[in-house]
Amino acid sequence: MNRLGERGEEVACDLLKRCGYTILERNYRIGHFEVDIIAQKGGFLHIIEVKSLFSYNNFQGVNPIEKVNKEKQKRIINIASGYLKRNRLKLEVCFDIISIIFDYQSCRTEFIKEAFTPLW
């Protein structure tokens, strides 16, 4: 993982903790696929993809959230399914995205809850 990604995940975890989430896993892998954060709040399991970029690299004004395409969503859904089975959990699952755009002095975060919905 690159340093920008690591920094973004740290910011995301801090945000989630401040909002009352419990971080269960970071960089959870099944096979070659990975999800950034698995967290729980109340009776919900949150599968969270973190997308970070540095503002000077964003010449086209791309929102990092746009990088979570249908193929990436399928992989994240498969990881969530495997996690639930492996841990014998019966929780409702939310698929969230946290977008983080850094500049030289600060960062802007956007927490998109239920960013996509699987067809289980």
RAZI-V67303 format. One record per run of one state. SS is the DSSP state (helix for helix, strand for strand, loop for the rest). FROM is the first residue (numbers start at 0). LEN is the number of residues. If there is no record, write none. Layout:
SS_FROM_LEN + SS_FROM_LEN
This chain:
loop_0_2 + helix_2_16 + loop_18_3 + strand_21_9 + loop_30_2 + strand_32_9 + loop_41_2 + strand_43_11 + helix_54_3 + loop_57_6 + helix_63_4 + loop_67_2 + helix_69_17 + loop_86_5 + strand_91_11 + loop_102_4 + strand_106_10 + loop_116_4
